[in-house]
Each structure stands twice: as structure tokens, then as C-alpha cells.
Amino acid sequence: MHTLRYTPLPASFYTRMRDRLAARLPEGSLVIVHANDVYPTNADGTLPHHQNANLFYLTGIDQEESVLLMRIGKNGAHEDTLLLRETNERIVIWEGARLSQEAGTQLSGIADVRWESAYNALLAEWVPAATSVWLERDNHPRRNTYVQTRNERYAAALQASYPDAKLESLYPLLAEMRLVKEPEELHQLREACRITGEGFRAILPGIRPGMGEWEIEALLSCEYTRRRSRKFSFLPIIASGKDTCVLHYISNHKTCAEGDLILFDIGAEYGGYAGDMSRTVPASGRFSPRQRAVYEAVLAVHRYAAQIMRPGVRKSEYERLIRIRMAQELVKLGLLTQAEVDAQKDDPTCVRRYYMHSTSHPLGLDVHDVGPADPLFAENQVWTIEPGIYIAEEGIGIRIETDVVIHADGVEDLIPQAPLEVADIEAAMAAARN
């Protein structure tokens, strides 16, 4: 639609996803999925709205106070209702008009679009008649927050009002569905990754010792926004010096010094989908011999990971094989002894001293996207590949990350625009110095 910065997916995609969800649910089920809240800051301030990924996946609606209701009939038949926040004169003056009912249909493919004020009346009619009520539950294993979401708040209210209702979680069903990407989703992910890589490549020649990490963040934000990204897909990590060894460093407050490495973990969002990329570069434009040796070790593991990520490989086995490969590199660097590695020959977990995280996570509507706990790799899944080595005592932290889509015969790098080889990084950084 012309009111969106990005080109939305066709409504047929969202209709297809609702069809697939309905086919997995028993007859008589009622599905309820709410938008995310607009969260307050202080005084009269609010954070920018970030839509509930599952509501977006099923409707394409990127607006607060929206609700999807689905009533499931025989053999996967379903009747869908979309509730939207009704525009009034005050909203038009201060914030701009919200979606009309016609626009809701155009985006989602749902013919029955009503105002959100109808919610309680519809529950009174449909919940008692439902055999089970399927709700949004965020059961992501890495979720760690005490803030109650809108979906959780409304679930508690529903349970209190309808204590006999049988409540079920949509999480495992939608997590499995979202792991394999549709062609339309791959288009959006390619665009998010293109912006991520191009934006990084554009700022690389201008990096100098003496720049603030915050200045580099500002340059990236400009490059992403001018390419029609709405925002970073997560808080950007631009860590220099010893903070390259802090995995989730986000303050970006220091000045980059001569001889420092700068670790980027960054991504642009496009149309709700996330890019996620890491590169590590020398502030001065050239790696020291030790920095180069560590970088080449990480790159060797990165290449190996891309070689073994194939359909049918179990994620846990993939990670074990990478730990074995990483151990070889850490021995070469003098960080582990061969005896330490041999003592854990089948799975050298001693590598966690210098490599604390996993190599890959799924990517999609969420940066750490949803999926089964230990899936088999399959075609059209999108994953990161991001090995790293972190030597705190030397102030050297190096992570190399790209995003890939799995094909039958290998993986496709979605961020080819961002230089990966030492020579290419140094050449790009030297371009403006010559």
C-alpha cells in the first residue's frame, strides 16, 4: 500500500498461511491472536510499535490493537475475522488515520473486518461454542522478560471470564510453519539482507581511528534508512577494542583507537523481516599479524559450517561437528592444547572458553526466529552462520556472520555485498585513503 515504506506481500500469502494453520487444528477450534502493545516509556512517551510476528505472519497487519479470530470447521475449513482500531478525529489529527476496513481486507485477504470494540461480544458468542481456544504463547526458549504482553493479558482475562474454556498454545504449530520460508518471505529476506550488506559496505571506506562507535552507528542508520529500511532489526553492536569480546555490547559509546578491531553485529529490517550480519574490521584499515591469524581461523570455521549445512543434517550434530573443527583452529592459535582436545575427542566443549555461543540460529520475522528445539535442516530454511573467537586477555574478539538459505545442493549467501576475506576488507577500507 502507498502508506507503507516497504512493499507488502500479497494478501494471497497470508490467506495461504491461515489455510495451513487451520488444516492443523481440530474442528471446533477458535484461534485468537492479538497485536503487540504500544509500550510506554515515561511521561507521555511511548516506544515505536513492533508488531507481533505471528499476527503479521497470518494477516500482514502492522497496526496496534488488531486482533485475528479464526473459527475452524470440518476438514480445515475456517471463517476468519479481523478486528482493527477504529479511527477517530483525534487520531487523525495527532497520529494520522488508521487502516480502514477496506484496507484491512486488501492487506490480509480477510473479508470480515470489524472494529476492535466488537471483541468482547464476539468472545461471548464464540468461546462457549468452541471445543478449544488456541492462543498466542511466546514459548521461545531464549525469552527472558517479566513484562506481560497483550496476548498474555487477554489470555488471563479470557480464562477468568470463561474458566471452562480449554486453552491451547499456537506456538509449536506456528514455530514449525515459520521455520521453512515461502518464496514471498525469501523475497523480503533477500531485501533485508541486501540493505544490511550494502549499508555496511558503503560506510567501510570512511572508518578511521578516532571515530566514535556512535558515529559509525549513525552512518549505518542513514544508509539503511535511505534504502527504505524502517529500522535496525535489533540494537546494533559496534564494539571496539576489548569490548569485541562482549557478545551483546550495545552501548556503542567509545572512541575507536589505533590498533583496535571493530566488531559489527548489525541488521536492517525490511517489511517485518530481519537481516543479521557480523563482520570484524581493523580501525586502522589493516589487520595486525595476530588479528589476521585469528580472523583466518574464524573464517575457516565459517567456510566449514557452510559446507556441512545441508538438508537432513540435525542442528545439534552440526554444532558438534563445528566444535570439533573450531578446536583444531584453537590449537593452531595456541589457545588450547591438543591434550585438552583429545580428552574430549567426540565433542570438545573446551572450545567454549573462547567460543561461547552456537554457530547458527533461524532467521525470519524475528532475528532469533522460532522453530523446533533441534530441527533437521531442510530446503528453504534461512539460518545464520556466525562462528567467533573471543580472547579477552588479548582484547581480540572476532565474529563472522552471514545469512543463508538452504538449497538441495548447498547454501546461498544472502549477503554477498559485504566483504568477507581479509584482502577484500583491507582493500575496501583503503579505497578512501589512497
HUWOGI-V244531 format. One record per pair of residues at least 12 apart in sequence whose ideal C-beta (glycine too) atoms are under 6 Angstrom apart, sorted by the first residue. I is the first residue (numbers start at 1). J is the second residue. If there is no record, write none. Layout:
<<I & J> <I & J>>
//
This chain:
<<5 & 228> <5 & 230> <6 & 270> <6 & 271> <8 & 60> <9 & 184> <11 & 108> <11 & 109> <13 & 184> <14 & 59> <14 & 60> <14 & 108> <14 & 109> <15 & 109> <17 & 57> <17 & 58> <18 & 58> <22 & 72> <22 & 76> <22 & 78> <23 & 76> <24 & 173> <25 & 72> <27 & 74> <28 & 130> <28 & 131> <29 & 72> <29 & 132> <29 & 134> <30 & 71> <30 & 126> <30 & 130> <30 & 133> <31 & 70> <31 & 134> <32 & 69> <32 & 135> <33 & 54> <33 & 55> <33 & 68> <33 & 136> <34 & 67> <34 & 150> <34 & 151> <34 & 154> <35 & 52> <35 & 55> <35 & 64> <35 & 65> <35 & 66> <36 & 51> <36 & 52> <37 & 150> <38 & 64> <49 & 64> <53 & 365> <53 & 366> <54 & 136> <54 & 174> <55 & 68> <56 & 272> <59 & 108> <60 & 107> <60 & 108> <61 & 108> <63 & 99> <65 & 85> <65 & 116> <66 & 84> <67 & 83> <69 & 81> <80 & 110> <81 & 112> <82 & 104> <82 & 108> <82 & 110> <82 & 113> <83 & 114> <83 & 116> <83 & 119> <84 & 99> <84 & 104> <85 & 98> <85 & 116> <86 & 115> <101 & 113> <127 & 162> <127 & 165> <132 & 166> <132 & 168> <133 & 165> <133 & 167> <134 & 168> <134 & 170> <135 & 155> <135 & 167> <136 & 151> <136 & 170> <137 & 169> <137 & 171> <139 & 171> <142 & 368> <175 & 370> <175 & 371> <178 & 364> <178 & 370> <179 & 362> <179 & 371> <179 & 381> <180 & 380> <180 & 381> <181 & 380> <181 & 382> <188 & 271> <188 & 273> <189 & 273> <189 & 382> <190 & 414> <191 & 270> <192 & 268> <192 & 270> <192 & 273> <192 & 275> <193 & 275> <193 & 403> <193 & 414> <193 & 415> <195 & 224> <195 & 227> <195 & 229> <195 & 268> <195 & 270> <196 & 267> <196 & 268> <196 & 275> <196 & 277> <197 & 415> <197 & 417> <197 & 418> <198 & 417> <199 & 220> <199 & 223> <199 & 224> <200 & 418> <201 & 417> <201 & 418> <202 & 223> <203 & 219> <203 & 220> <204 & 428> <204 & 429> <205 & 431> <205 & 432> <209 & 256> <209 & 257> <209 & 258> <209 & 283> <209 & 284> <211 & 256> <212 & 255> <213 & 238> <213 & 240> <213 & 252> <213 & 254> <214 & 252> <216 & 238> <217 & 236> <217 & 238> <217 & 252> <224 & 268> <229 & 268> <229 & 269> <229 & 270> <230 & 269> <231 & 269> <233 & 267> <233 & 269> <233 & 274> <233 & 275> <233 & 367> <234 & 367> <235 & 250> <236 & 266> <237 & 249> <237 & 250> <237 & 265> <238 & 252> <238 & 264> <239 & 263> <240 & 254> <240 & 256> <240 & 260> <240 & 262> <241 & 260> <241 & 395> <242 & 395> <244 & 261> <244 & 263> <244 & 397> <245 & 390> <245 & 392> <245 & 397> <256 & 283> <258 & 284> <260 & 283> <261 & 280> <262 & 281> <262 & 283> <263 & 280> <263 & 397> <263 & 399> <264 & 279> <265 & 278> <272 & 365> <274 & 367> <276 & 363> <276 & 367> <276 & 384> <276 & 403> <277 & 401> <277 & 415> <278 & 386> <278 & 399> <278 & 401> <279 & 418> <280 & 398> <281 & 425> <285 & 429> <285 & 430> <286 & 426> <292 & 422> <294 & 389> <294 & 396> <294 & 398> <295 & 398> <295 & 422> <297 & 329> <297 & 333> <298 & 387> <298 & 389> <298 & 398> <298 & 400> <299 & 400> <301 & 325> <301 & 326> <301 & 387> <302 & 387> <302 & 400> <304 & 325> <305 & 322> <305 & 359> <305 & 385> <306 & 385> <306 & 411> <308 & 321> <309 & 377> <309 & 411> <311 & 377> <311 & 378> <311 & 379> <312 & 376> <313 & 377> <314 & 376> <315 & 374> <315 & 375> <316 & 374> <319 & 358> <319 & 359> <320 & 347> <322 & 359> <323 & 348> <323 & 351> <326 & 351> <326 & 355> <327 & 341> <327 & 348> <327 & 351> <330 & 351> <330 & 354> <335 & 354> <336 & 350> <354 & 389> <354 & 390> <359 & 387> <360 & 383> <360 & 384> <360 & 385> <361 & 384> <362 & 383> <363 & 382> <363 & 384> <363 & 403> <377 & 406> <379 & 406> <379 & 408> <381 & 406> <382 & 405> <383 & 404> <384 & 401> <384 & 403> <385 & 402> <385 & 404> <386 & 399> <386 & 401> <402 & 415> <403 & 415>>
//
